[in-house]
Amino acid sequence: MPRPGAPSPAAAAVAAMPSSVYSPLADRVGAREGPVYALNVGDTWMEPFEGGRMEDLRVAEHPGLHRYCETGGIPPLVDAIVEKVRAKNALACERSEVLVTAGATGGLACAVSALVDPGEEVLILAPFWPLIRGIVQSQRGVAVELPFYDRVHSVADAVEAIESSLGERSVALYLCTPSNPTGRVLPRVWLEAMAELARRRDFWLLSDEVYEDYVYDAEHVSLGTLAPERTVSVFSFSKAYGTAGNRVGYLVGPEAVIHQAHKVSVHSVYHAPHAGQLAALRALQRGQPWVDEARDAYRQVGEDAARVLGVPAPEGSCFLFLDVRPVLDERGLLGFLEDCLEDGVVLSPGASSGSDYEGWVRLCYTAVPPDEAAAALRHLARRLGRQV
């Protein structure tokens, strides 16, 4: 172990991580006068369903809210999750194969820590959710980026791209469907081929399914139904029910992996927020009408956004990923982001989702109310040279 002040591989890994993956201009946003359209972070304008906030919980009904609870998840919530993933995701799941985590972010961090040794590689399909690269690096793993969602258009090409990127140190593949940031939904036949490849080449599958509820004209397939013995799936109450501040997600996977991930969780955050877990239980019990309403609203806003910007409508999630290289000047992407900020529009730089995407931007069209999103998109369309 290096002494204080001495070089350390772990410290170097942390130092290489960006302080903000969502906007290099974050410190300037608060100083702006006039409206700000923060489309850089994945969130929702919709208020949660009635009873979905932690503050909706009554102490008289739950007198132990301030106390510790079971580290792997309160039993009623674990039971409800098992019922949900069996019915909705077709996963043959037992209680020992579920871990409630401090958000999906915490869940993925625990899963990576349980599966990846220092120096081992995780193949990440790009463009990707911005935090996954740093999660792998923080565990001293090697994040291998594979440009995929915008470039691969057949199952044969998908298999070839993945297999050709595997190395002797490759231990896992991370994929996100519905995709953050592209809005693509991977077809069943693609996932079947990936599952077969994982068996043949012997690697783990990390399946990020946090946007499973927000699929529009496509089918969501849980990868764990195709390769249950080597798939760890992550889900989120933050995205499903618009309760990101409650910080509750969960992992589903083989019992041995969940056991190891549980130990990591205990020794990092101990357990997900007690009150947040009770709110999550309420979500599973009575939040589905809210999800159905949100899905319809998100679909409409997403279609409107795509039409204004002249890009294909998203198949799922709540993002659009735009190639803005044709309109960049000598200042590069930072100059474009600064110009957008003059209009109050805050976007996420594409490089946060992959090194090959420095001339791209990500936007979340559900982050602000639809009328504000429409105003922001008009500003953005003009910056892209489109007539609005």
N, C-alpha and C positions, 0 to 999 in steps of 0.2 A: 504494500500500500504506500503510495507516495506521501511524503511529508507535506504539511501545508506550504503552499507556494511552489511546490515542485510540479512539473508536467504530469498529467494524468490522462490516460485514454478516456476515462469517463468524463472528466472535465472538458476535454477537447470535443467530445461528442456533443455535450450540452452547449459549448461555446459556438459550435457550428450551426446550431438551430437559430432561426430568425426569431426576434422578439415579438413580431407581429406577422402572422401569415395572411391576414385579411386586408390590410391596407397600409402601405408605406406612408400614407398621409394622415394616419389616425390622429396624430397630435395636432393637426391643423384644423380638423373638422370642428372641434369645439369652439374655435375662435371665429368661425364663419358667422357673419350676420345674414339673416334670411333663412329660408327653408333648407333643410338638409334631408336628402333622400338616401338613407343608409341601406343600399342594396348589397353591401359587401359581406354581411353575415347571414347565414341561413336561419331564419326565424319566421314567425307569423304575426300578422297584424290582428288576427282573431283572438278574442278573449277566450280563455279555456271554458270548457263545459261547467255548468253549475256544480260546485263542490270539488272542482279540479285543482284549486289552489291549496297550498299548504295552509294558508290562513283561514280557509273555510272549515278546517277541522276544529271541532269543539273539544276543549280540554276536559269538559265534563264527560264526554263520550270516550275520550282517549287520554286518561290521566297520566300515562307514562310517556308522553311525546318527548319529554326532555331527557329520557333515559336511553341507555344503550339498548340495542335489540339484537336479534340473531345476526351473526356476521354474514351469513350467506343469503339473507333475506328473511323477512317475517314469514312464518309458515302459511298464513292465508294468501299472501301474494304469490309465494312459490307455487302453491296449489293452483291458483288462478292462472298463472303463466303456463303450467303444464297443460291445463285444460285448453287454454288458448292455442298453444303451438300444436297440440294434437288435432284440434278441430280446424284451425285456419291454415296452418302451415304443413299439415300432414306429416309432422315429425313424430316418430314413435319415441316419445320423451318420458323419462322418469324424473322424480324429484332430485335425485342425485346428479342429474345431467343439466341442472339449472343453477346459475349463480346470478343473484341480483347485485348490480354494480353501481358505482357512482357515475351514472351516465354511461352512454355507449363508449365515450372516450375512455373512461376508466376501465370499461370492460375490455376494449381492445388492448389497452396497455397491459392489463393482467394476462390476456391471452398471449400476446407477443412475449412477455416475460416468461411465461410457462413453456413456450414452444421453441424459442430461439436462443441459442447460445452466442456469446460474443464471437464475431467474425462470420457467423452464418448469414445466409442471404435470404431476404424476403423479396420475391418478385411482385411488384406493384403495378397493376394495370393503370395506365395514365390516359388522360388527366385524372387525378385522384382527389379524394377528400384531403384538404390541406394538412391536417394534423398527422396523418398516418406515417408520413416519411419521418417526422420528428420522433414519433413513438418508437419506430424501429431503431432509429439512431440512438435514442436515449437508453436503449437496452444493449448498445454497442453492437447491434446487428447492422447488416449492410442492406440498404434499400436500393434495389435494382429496378429502375423505372423502365417500363415498356409502353411506349406510345401505342394506344390500342383503340379506345372508343371512337376516335375520329378517323381512324385509318384502316381498321379491319372490318370487312363487310361480308365475310362468309365464314362458315364454321371451319372449313378446311384451313383458311388463312389464320383463323384464331388459334387453332391447335399448332400450326407451324410456327406462328409468332411466339407463342408461349414456350414450346419445346426448344426452340432455337435459343431462347434466352436463359434456359436452365443451365446451371453449372454444378460442379461437384459439391459446392457449399450451399446449394439452394435447398431450403427446408420448408418453404411455405409460399403460397400464392394468395395475395390480397385482391379481392374484387368487390365492387360496390354496384348493386343493382336493386332498384333503380339508381342510376348513377348520379352522384354528386361529383363533378359539376355538369355533366353533359345532358342529363335528362334521358339518356338511353336506358332501355330495359333489355337485358340480355335474354334471347329466346331459350326455350327449354332445350332445344337440340344443341345449342352451344354449351349450355351447362352440363348436359350429359357427356359431351365430348371432353370437357374439362375434368369431370369426375373420373372418366376412364383414363385420361392422361395422368391424373394424380395417383391413381392406383398403379399404373404401369411404371411411372417414374418415382413413385414413393415420396410424395410431399403432402404437407397439410394444406387445407383450404380455409382461408379466413373470409367468411361471407358477411359483408356489411349490408344488412337489410333494413336499415333504419327508416327508409322511405317506402316500405312495403305497402303502406296504406294509400300511397299516392301514385297509383298506376292508372293511366287514362285509357288509351286504346291498345293495350298489350296485356300479357299475362305475367304475373309475378310467380316465380318458382323458387322455393327454398332449396338451396343447394344441398342442405343436409338430408333431403329425401333421396338424393341420388348417390351420395357417398357419406353415409352417417358415421362411419368408423373413422373418417379423417377430416370431418368438417366441424369447425367452430363458427357458429352463427351469432351475430350481435344484433340486438334490437334496442329500440329507444322509445321511452315514453315522451321524451322531449319533442321529438318530431311527430309521433303519432297523435298526441293529444295537445300539442301546443303548450307544454309545461317545461320548457328548457331549464328554468331556474330551480325546478324541484330536484334535478340531478339524479335521475333514476333510469337505468337501462338494465339489460340482462344478457348473459351468454347462455347458449344452448350448445352442448357438445358432448363428446365421450366422457364418461365419468372420471377417468384418470386425468384428463386434461382439466376438467372443471375442478377437481380436487386440488391440483397444483395452482390453478388460477385463484382459487379461494385463498390459499395461503398467501399469495402475492397481495391480494386485496386486503387481507387482515393486517399485513405488515406495511401497508402504505396509507390506506384511508380508514381502516378498520371495518366500516360498513357504510353502505349508502344511507343518506339521511332517513331517520325513522319516520318523520312526518311526510317526507316525500314518498316513501313506500306506501303509506296509508292512502295518500292521494292517488298513487298508481293503482292500488287495488280498486279504488272507486272508479278509476278510468276504465278498467277492464269490466267492471260490473255495469256501468251505465254511460260510458263515453262514446259508444258506437254511433249514435245519431249525430254527435258533433263531428266525428270523423267523416261521415257521409256528406254532411254539409260542407265541411272544409274541402273535401275532394272535389266536389262540384265547383266550388268557388275558385280553387287553385287551378283547375283545368281551364276555366274561362279566362282567368288572368294570364295564364301561361300562353294560351292561344292568342290572346290580344297582344301580348308582348312580342311573340314570334312574328305576328303579322306586321306590327309597326317596324320591327327591326329587319324584316325580310329574311328570316331564317325558318327552318322547319319547326313545327310545334313539338314541344317536349312530349316524350312517351310517359314520363313519370318524374318524380321528385319535385323540386320547386326552383330549378336553376336553368339558366341558359349560359352557354359558353361560347364566346364570340371571338373570331379571328379579326383583330383590328389592325393588322400589319399594313393593309393598303392605305390607311389614313395616317400612319405615324410619320412624323417629321424627324429632323436630326436630333430632337430631344428624346426620342424613343418613347417607350410606354409611359415612363414617369411624366413626361410632358402631356401625354394624352390624359392621364389620370388627373393631372393638375387642371387641365382645361375643363374636364368634367366636373371637378370640384367647384370651379367658378359658377357652374350651373346648380351647385348643391348636390350633385350626383356622386355618390361614393361607391366605387367598384373594387373588387378584389383582383389583384394582378394574377395573370395566368400562371406565372412561374411558381406560385405557391402550390399549384396543382401538377407541377412537372417541369423539369428543366427545359424541355422542348417547347414550352408554351409561353415564352417571354413576350410574344406579341399578341397575347390573348387576354381576355378579361372574363371574369365570372360575375354574374349578377343573380341575386335572389329576388324573384318577382313577387314573393309573398311577404317580404320583410316589412313593407309599409302598406297602408290601406290602398285599395285599388285606384282611387282618384289620385293619390300621390304617386303611385307607381306609373299611372298613365302620364302624368306630368314629367316624371323623371325619364321615361322612355322617349317622350317627344324630344327632350333635350339631347338624349343620347343619340337618337336617330339623326338629328341635325349634325351632331359631331361626326357621324359616320357618313354624312353626305347624302342622306335619304330625304326625300320630300315628305313632309308630314302636314 
